[in-house]
Amino acid sequence: MRLSLRFVIPLLLTVAALAYLVMPLADRLTFRWFMNDMDIRATLIANTIDEPVASLVAMEDSARIRQFFTRITQDERLYAMALCTSPTSAAVSTGPLPTELSCANVEGLSTPARRIVQAEQGPLLVSVRPLTADGSSMSARVVIVQDMAYITRRSEETKRYLFYFFVGLGVLLSIVTVVIAQLSWRGWIQGLRALMRGEGLLRPATDSESAELRPIADDLRALIRDLEAEHQLRDAEQLAWTPETLRGILDRELHGQNVIVVSNREPYIHVRKGDSIVVQRPASGVVTAIEPIMRACSGTWIAHGSGTADHEVVDSHDRIGVPLDRPEYQLRRVWLSKEEEDGYYYGFANEGLWPLCHISHVRPTFRADDWRQYQIVNERFAAAVADEAKSPDPIVLIQDYHFALLPRMIRRRLPAATIITFWHIPWPNPEAFAICPWRTELLDGLLGSSILGFHTQFHCNNFVDTVDRVLEARADRETFSVSYKGKTTAVRRYPISVAWPPLAGLLGKPVAECRTAVRARHGLPENQLLGVGIDRLDYTKGIEERFRAVERLFELHPHWVGKFTFLQIAAPTRAKIGHYREYDARVREMAASINIKFGGGAPAIVLAVEHHEPDSVFEHYRAADVCFVSSLHDGMNLVAKEFVASRDDLAGVLVLSQFTGASRELPEALIVNPYDADECAAALHAALTMTPGMQRARMQLMRGLVQEFNVFRWAGRMLMDAATMRRRVRLLDTQQADRIERRDRSRSIPAMNADEG
């Protein structure tokens, strides 16, 4: 005990000295934090009331100013508010100001300013802010008086909690010290006695003891390995999501197996132009998101070979290494006849499922012939997956609504496969989905997946509600999983994103050069303010609503005519479908009409209906002052995130539809309802007049989010969940095998006894 006290007493003295030093410092820091919070609060109040108070000052309505201030000061921490319009005037206030302050004193203070004043009820913080709204007197000052009594109370509470903390810390450290000292002392005594008896300090275990402990040791080692893997998978890997992170997950958790991706659209299209073959990159959000993953994973991408020269460049197995300059993965092409493409792609997928899932006021069309072609093509892709699988349990990533039947078809061929299906478009509510004549078959196909992903939790909820309404399945809303036909499908939210950082070639040209080049290319003045929209020419993208907002901007703010041009890049798409041809004609007609209406100088709208490569798209992003995304309904919309990723100069403003998944992740954008032309016009005006400092602040926040939640994290989370699922399956299989072995062993023992008898 004396030995223990020799350690405990200095330890307690050290803790007491530490508490003596820390508590005053903590008190000062706490006071400083609270003062900063009160300053920020005063600034927010002043900014919020700036315009309405300026209007009341202009009307010289002191009664309404006092009434307005009285409503604001109902907060218990606001003691009073006042307005001083000049040094000689009397303050318009909610109550008596501290005697140390008058309008003359306030006028002498530089704004913003603050002063602590002692009053009968305690200390008060007096903050003075200028009234800066247009139309107000520049000498007007808003005086905000805040009660500081709660700071004193919080400070006392902080001291009390710190005191309890250090007391508890001292007691805990004392107990630990005493226990360790006692155990160490006993250990030394036992060791000395053993040496005196001629024994070693460590007695080796006998064979019998080793045999008894070996199972426990093996279990402990396995547990440690699992804990280390879980820690690395869930914690360390989240520090920086890169291609190397994905490869690490595959190598460590998925044993280096190649990932098989299935999508309708291919990442590289070979097109014949004259005597040469040109490689194009399609304007597709799916391709934009998946291509960096395949570069990281070195797997196989199976897609429809739609290019006019695709047949000419593949090998005998319909494969080609891509990218062509430095192949990093294999592209396997599946060939479709014109009848199959018309029925599966243009028919069922894009005249049926696409409008069904998007609330865009286009009636879905379902035909029995289209459904048969959809089934045939899904079977064709299932056969290709089985052909490309290098093991009985590959990891298959199925992309989008073109392959709702594919998970079940792959499951029949490869029962042990881990199938991740990602639905890139919205999932409708059960009532809307019930329109589809083959709703049961579609849900059955999707529930062949191990994991089914959506962009937002709202779409996950809709899917689970639909399953609950349509199928005889057990939907667990606590774990968000569906049990169907003896298998469980996890329904998860995976918000998709873009690669970070973007490829160096996309950001190679400086912003100033991009601005000059883009304006010269489209015949615009060098100092012309420029807005851009980059989409497929699809009725869900809200291009008509976008043009209507530009028209309304010029009507409400005529001074922008000739000074601002909106450049719409619209990639042609699905021209075989009547709705798309009609939409194309309407968009062209609307652009021409607006240009005629506001003609005479630089065009109001430049419409470029043509395909653009990624480097050209990024050049336009970097050249723009405003990017306008006005989708009427979208799963995520990667254009918004691409624009943010492109602006390493921290300039530019994003105007974003509230009906995109991206609006939930990028609240620093100007969020609008695309159906409200006045609101969109106001957002465009705000974007064009936004200060560089505000642009920089908003863009920094958005870029930070895109950097952290990039496409590698999107893929990595799916692969991590797949790895966890595979470990659980292996564990269950091992337990099942152990039960069978024990059962067989228990049955064999009576048989052996009978034989001996």
N, C-alpha and C positions, 0 to 999 in steps of 0.2 A: 504493500500500500504506500510506503514511503517513496518507493521508486516511482510509482504512478504519480504521486503528488509533485515530485520534482519536475515532471513533464506538464502536469495540468496547470499549476500555478503560473508559470511563464506564458502558457498558451492563453489562459484567461486574461492576463495582463495585456497580451498582444491584441486580443479581440477588443478589449475595452479601449485601448489606444486607437485602434482602427475606427471604432464607433465614434470616438471623440473627434477624429479628423473628418470622417465622412458625413456626419449628420449636419454640421453647418454648411458644408459644400452642397449637400442635397437640398438644403433649405434655400440656398441662393439660386441653384439651378431651377428648383420648382417655381420660385417667385418669377424668375426670368421667363420661364415657359408660359406661365399664366399671363404675364404682361404682354408677351408676343401674341398669345391667343386673343387677348382683349383688343390689341391693335388691329389684328386681322379682322376681328368682328366689327370694329368701328369702320374699317375701310369697306367691308362688305355692305354694311348698313348704308354708308354714304353713297356707294355706287348704285345701290338698289333704289334709293329714294331720289337720286339726282334729277332725273327727268320730271317726275311728278311735282317735286318741290319747285323746280325751275318754272314749271307752268303756273303754279300757284303764286310764285313771286311776281311773274309777269302780270298776273291779274290783280296783284296787291291785295290778296284775300288772306289776311292774318288769321281770321277765325278758322278757316279751313286748314291752314297750315298747322295751327295749334291742335285742331281735332285730329289731323293726320298723325302728328307726333304723339298724341295721347294714345292712339291705337297701338303704335309701335312700342311705346314704353310700358305696355302691360306686362312684358317680360320682367321677372323679378330682379334680374341683374341690371336692367336699364333704369337708372335713377331719374334722369331727365334728358330732354332734348330741347335745343333752342336754335334759332336762326338769327344771325346778325347780318343785316343787309348793308350797313355802313357803320363807321366808328361812332357816329353821333346818335344813331337810332337806338330805340329800346329793343331789347331782345324779345323775339316771339318765342315763348318757351312754354313747356308743360307744367312748370312749377318754378319755385324760386331757385335761381342759380347760386352756387357758392359765392359768398361775398367777395372773394378774391378775384372774381371774374366779372367783367362787363364787356360790352361790345367794343369799347375802346381798347381794353386789354387784349381781347381776342384779335383785333386788327393788327396789333403789334407783333403777334406771333407769326413765324414762318409756317406755312402749311405744307404738308400735314404736320401737326404738333400734338404733344400730349403733356399733361401736368397732373401730378398727384396733389390732391387738396384734402385737408383734414376737415371733416364736418362733425356734427353732433353724433350722427349715427355711425361714424367710422370713416375710413379713408375712401375717397372717390377718385376715379380716374377720369380726367377731362380730356377728351380728344377733339381736335379741331380739324375739319376737313373743308377744302374749298368746294364751292358749287360751280361745276364746270360745264353743265349742259348748255347747248346753244340757246341763245335768247335770254340768258340770265345775266345778272350783274356779276362781273368777275370779282368784285370785292365781297360778295356774299360768302358767309362762313356758316357751316353746320357745326354745332357744338353738341357732342354726345357725351353724357355723363354716365359712367358705369359704377355700380356699387362694387367695391373691392372686399367687402366683408367675407365673401365666400373664399377668397384667397387665404385669408388668415385661418379660416376653419380647415381648409385643405392642408395648409402648411402644418398645423398642429396634428392633423391626422397622419400626415407623412412622417413626422417626427416620432409619433407613437408607434407606427408600424415598423419603422426602422429600429426603434428601441427593442420591440418584441423580437424582431428578426435577429438582432445581434445577441440577445439573451438566449434565444433558441439555438443559434449557431454555437455559442459558447458551451451550452449544455451538451449538444450533440457531439462536438469535438472532444469534450472532456470524457464522455462515455466511451467514444471510439478509442481514445488514447488509453484509457484505463484497461479496456478489454484487450487491446493489442499488446500493451505492456505485460499484462498478466499471462496471456498466451505465449508471448515470446519468452518470458521468464520460465514458465513451465517447460517449454520446449528445450531451453538450454539445460535446465536441471535434468530432464530425461535423457538428453544427449550425453551429458557428463556421466550419468549413472551407467548408461549403456557402454560408454568407452571404458569405464572402470571395470565393467564385467567382460570387457574384451569383445563386445559386439560392435558392428558398424552402426553409424547413425541412421542408415537406411537399410532395412531388412528386405531382401528380395522376396517377392511373392512366390509361393509354391506353385507347382503345375496345376494342382487342383483349384487353388484360388484364382489363377489366371484364367482357367477354363470357365469358372463361374462369372468372372467379371468381364470376360471378353464380349458377350452380347451387349452388356450395358455400355461398354466403351465404343462398340460399333454404332450403337444407337446415338450416343453423344456426338460422335464424329459426323454422322449423317445429319443430325440436327444442326450442328455448327455450319456444315456446308450449306444447308438450306437457308439458314439465317444470313450467312455471308452473301449468298446469291440474291436473296430478297433485298438485302440492304443495297447491294450494288445496282440491282435492277430498278429499285424504286427511288433511290436517293441519289447516288453518285451520277447516274446516267442523266439525271434531270438538270445537272448543272450547266451543261452545254450540249444542245442537240445539234449534231453534225452528221455527215455521212459515216464518219468513223464510229459514232455512237450506234448507229443502226447496224453496222457490220459487227460491232462488239456484241450486240444483243443476239444477232443471228449465230455468231460463232460460239458464244458461251451458253445461251439459253435454248437455242433452236438447232444446235449441233451443226452449224454451217450449212443447213439445207437451203437450196435455192428457193426463192419465192417465185410463185407463178402468178402473174397478174392477168386478168381477163377484162377487156373493155371492147366496146364496139369500135371506137375511133382509135386509129393507130398514131403513134407519136411522130412518125416520119412517113410522108407520102411521096412516092416517086411518080412524077408526072412527065409524060413525053411532050416536049415542045420542039417541033421540027425534027431535026436530026439528033437532038440532045435530050438528056434526061435531067430534070430539075427536081431537087428535093425540097418539099414544103413542110412547114410545121403548122398543124391545124390550130385554129382559134378555138380552143376548148379548155374549159376550166379543169376538166378531168386530166387531160394531158399535162397541163401546167403543174398540177399537184403530184401526179404519179411519176413523171419522168425523172425528177431528182432522186426519188426513192429507188428506182430501178438502177440508176447509176451507182447508188450506194450498195445495193444488194446483189448486183450481178446475177440476176435471175433470168426468167423468160417472160416475155410479154406476148400474150396471144390476142390478136385483134383482126378485124375485118380488113382484108387487103382491097382498098377501094381506089387506089391510084391507077392511072392508065398505063404506067410502066412498072407497077409492083411485081407482075409476073416475071419480068425480064431480069430482075436483080436478085431473086432468091435462089437458094440452092435446091437440091433435089428433095429436101425435106421441108420446103417452103419457109426456110429460115434465112435471116440476114443479121449480121452483127451491126449494132448501132451504138452511138453515132458513127457515121462512116469514117470520119477522120481518126477516131480512136475508139473502137468498139468496146463497150463496157457491159453490154447485156445482149441477149438474143431476142429478136422480134420474129415471132411465128405468125404467119398470115393464114387466115382462113378465107376461102373463096366462096362467094355466094352468087347464085344466078340472079338475073334481073327480077324474076318473079319472087324469089326469096327475099331480096332486098326491099322490093316494093311492099311486100306483105308484112315482113318482120320489122323493118326499120321505119319506112315512111307510113305504113299502115298502123299496126297495132301499137308500136312504141310511141310514135310521134303524132298520130291522129287520135290515139286512144289514151295511153297512159300519161303522156306529157300534159295535155290540157286537163285531164282528170286531176292531176296532182297540183297544178298551178291554178290559182284563183285569178284567171285573166279573162274571163267572160267569153271563152271560146268553147263551144259545145264539143265534148269528146265523141268520136265516132268509133264504133266497134263493129267489125265484120268477122264472120266465121272463117272466111278464107285467110284473113290476116292472122287470126289466132292460130290456125294450122301452120302457117309459115313461121310464126313466132316459136312454136313448139319444135319444129324441124331445125331451125337455126340454133336454138338452145341446145338440142341434142348434138348438133355438129360441134359446137364449142366444148361440150362435155367430153366428147371423144378426143378432141385435141388436148384437153387438160390431162386426160388419162395417158395419152401418148407421150406428153412432155414430162410426166411425173417420173422422178428418178428414185422414188421410194414409195412404199405403201401409205405413208403418212405425210404427204407434202403440205406446205402452207399455201393456200390459194386465196388471193385477194380478188374478189369479183366486184366490178365497178358498174353501178348504176342500174337504171330501170330497164335496160335492154335485156337483162338476164335474170329476171325474177324467178324463172323455173330452173336455172342452172345449178344452184346449191343442192337441190334434191337429186338432180341427175348425177352430179359428181359424187354425192354421198352413196348412191347405189353402186357406182364403179369403184370408189375408194372410201370404204367405210371408216378408215382410221384418219382420213385427211382432216386437217384443221382449216375450216372454210370461214373466211371473213368476208362478208358482203357489206359494201358501203353504198348507201342510197343517197346519191348526190342532190336529188331534188326534194322538194317538200313532200311530206306524207299527209294526205288529207284526213279529215275527220271521218268517223265510220259511216255517217250518212252519205257523204260524197263518194266514198269508196264503194259503197253498195251499188252504185250505178253500173259498175263493171260486171258483165255477165259471168266472167270467169274469176271472180274474186276469191273463191275457195281454192282454186288451183294455184293462183298467184301466191297466196299466203302459205299454202303447203310447200311450194317451191322455196320461198324465202326461209322458212323454218327448217330447211335442211342445213342452214348455216350454223356454225359454232358460235359466231359473233355476228350480230347485225348492227351496223352503225348508221347514225344520222348526224346531221350538223348540230341540231338544237334539241334540248330536252322536250320542247313542245312537240316536235315531230316524233320523238320516242313515245311520248304519252299517247299521241294519236294512233301510232301503230299498235301499242298494247291494247288500247280501247277497241281497235278494229278487230284484233284477234279474239278478244273477249266476246265481241258481238257476233262474229261470223263462225268461228271454229269451236269444236269441243276440245278445248285446250285449257291448261291451268296457267293463268297469268299471275305471276308473283310481282306485285308492285313495290314490295320492299327491296328485293334484290334486282328488280327489273329484268326478269327472265321469263321465258315461256317454255313450259314442258308440253311436248307434243310428240306422239308416237314413240314414247320411251326415251326421247332425247330432249336435252335442254338447250335452248338458244338464249344467249345473253344479248340484251338490247341495250346498247350503250351510246352515249353522246361523244362524238369525236369531231370537234370543229376543225375543218380543214384550213390550210393556210398555204403560203408560198415558201420557196426556198430562201434561206437566209445564211450568209449574204447572197444577193443575186450574183449570177455569173459575172466575172470581171468584164467581159466583153459588152454586157448590157449597160454598164455604167462607165465605159471607157471614154465616151465623148463628154467634155465639160458641159454644164448646164447652159452657159452662155452660147456655146456653139450650137447646141440643140435648139435654143430659142431662135437664133438667126436662121438656121437651116430650115426649120419647119415653116416659119413665116414666109421665107423666100419661095419654098416649094409650092405653097398654096396662094402665092400672090398677095400676101398681106403686108402692110407696113411693118417696119422693124419694131416699132414701139407699140404695136397693137396688143391689147389684152386678149388672152386666148383661153377659152374653155374647151375641154375635150371630153368626149364620150367614146368608149371603145367597147363594142359588143358584137355579137352575132345579130343579124337582122331578124330578130325574133320578137313576136308580139308580147312576150313576157318581160322584155327589157325596158319597156316604157319609153321608147324613143319619141313617139308622138307626144307624150306628156312632157318630155324634156324640151322639145321644140316649142310647145305651148308655153312653158315657163320662160323661155328666152323671149318669145313674143310679148309676154306679159311684162317682162323686165323693161323692154323698150317702151312699152306703153306707159308704165309707171315712172320710169326714169329716162326720159328722152335723151338726156345728155350722153348716155352710153351708145347711142346710135352712131356708127362709124368708128367708135373707139374699142368696141368689144365684138369679137367673133367667136361663135361656137363651132368647133370642128368635130363632126361625128364620123368616126370610122366604123363602118358596119360591114362585117364579113358576110358574104352571101351564104345562105343556108336553106336547106330543105325546099328548094324551088319547085319540086314536084308536087308539093302540097298547096292546095288552093288558098288556104288562109294565109300562107306565107307570101304567095304572089300578090294577093290583095294588099297585104301589109306593106310590101315593098313599094307598090304603086302609091299608097296613101302617104308613106313617109317622103317619097320623092316629091309628090305634089305639094305637101305641106311645106317642105324646105323652100321650094320655088316660090310659093305664095308669100312666105315671110320675107324672102329676099326682095321681092317686088314691093311689098308694103313698106320696107325700111331701106330702100335702095338709095343710090346717089353717092355712095362711098364704098368703103370696105364692106363685103357681104356680111349679113347677119349670121348666116349659117353656111358652112361648107360641108357638104355631104359626100363622103368617099366610100362608095359601096364596092369594096375590093378587099382582097386578102392582104394582111400585113404580117411580116415575120417578126419574131420577138424583139430583135434589135430595133426595128422601126417603131414597134409599139412603145418600147421604153424611151425612145427618142421623143415621141409625142408626149409621154407622161412628163418628161423632164423639161419640155418646152412650155408646158401649160401653166397658167396661173390658177386655174380651177379644173378639177375633175368632177363630173356630175354622173353619179350612178343612180338611176331612177327606176330600178326594177319594180314591177308590180307585184311580184312574188318570186322569191329566190331562196334556195337552200342556204347558200353562203354568199356568193359573188366574190370571186378572187380579183376582179378588176380593182376593187377598192384597196385590197391589200397589196396588189402589185404597184399601184400608184404610190402608196406610202413607202414601200420598199425602194422605189426608184428615186425618192427625193432625199438623197444624201446631203443636199444643200439646205434642208430643213425649211424649204419654202413651199408655197402652194397650199390650196385649201381643198378639202374633200367634202362635197355635198352628197349625202348618202340617204337612200330611201329607207324608211323605217321597216319596210317589208323584206329586208334582206337579213340573213343570219349575221352578216358582218356588222350591222348596226348595234348588235348586242355586245360586240367586242370593241368597237371603235366609237365610244360615245363622244370623243373629242371632235369628230366630224360634225358638220352641220346636218342634223337629222331632219328629214322632211317627209311629208306625205305627198307622193308624186301625183296624186289625184287633185291636190290643191295647188292650182297654178299660182295664186297670189303668194302662198307660203314659199313655194319654190323660187319665185321671182325675188322675194325678200331675201332668201338665203343666198342667191346669186349676187345680189347687191351687197350683202354683208361680206361675202367672200372677196368681192372685187375691192372693197374699201377696208379690208382687215389689215391691221398694221403688221409690219414684218416681225415684230416681237411676239405678237399673238400667234401668227402663223408658226413661228419657230417653237413656241411652247406647246401648241397642239400637236405639231408634227413629231416632236420629241417623244411625247407620250405614246402616240400611235406606233411609232417605229420601235419603241421599247417593247410593246406588246407583240408586234409581228416578229421581232427578233426572238423573243422568248418562246412564243407559241408558233413556231414555224412548221413547215411541212414535215420535217424530220421528227418533230415531236408528235405530230398527228399520226404518222406511220408507226413511230416507236411505241406509242401508247397501245395501239392495236396489237403490235407484235408482243409487247409485254403481257397484255391480257391473254394473248394466244399461248405464250410460254407458261403462264400460270395455269391455264386450263389444261395444257398438256401434262404438266407435273401432277395435277390432281388426278387426271385420267390414269397416269402410270401408277400413282399411289393406290387408287381404287383397284386397278388390275392386280397389283401386288397383294393387296389385302384379300381380294377374291381368291387368288391362287393359294394363299396361305390357308384360307378357310377350307378350300377343297382338299388341300394336302392333309390338314388335321382331320377332316372328316374321313378321308380314305384310310389314314393311319388308325383312327379309332375303330373303323370297321375291320381292319386287318387283324387287330389284336385278338378279338374273340375267335376269329377263324383259326389263328395260330394255336390258341388254347385248345380248340376243338381237335385240331390235328394231333396235338401232343397227347390229348386224352385218348 
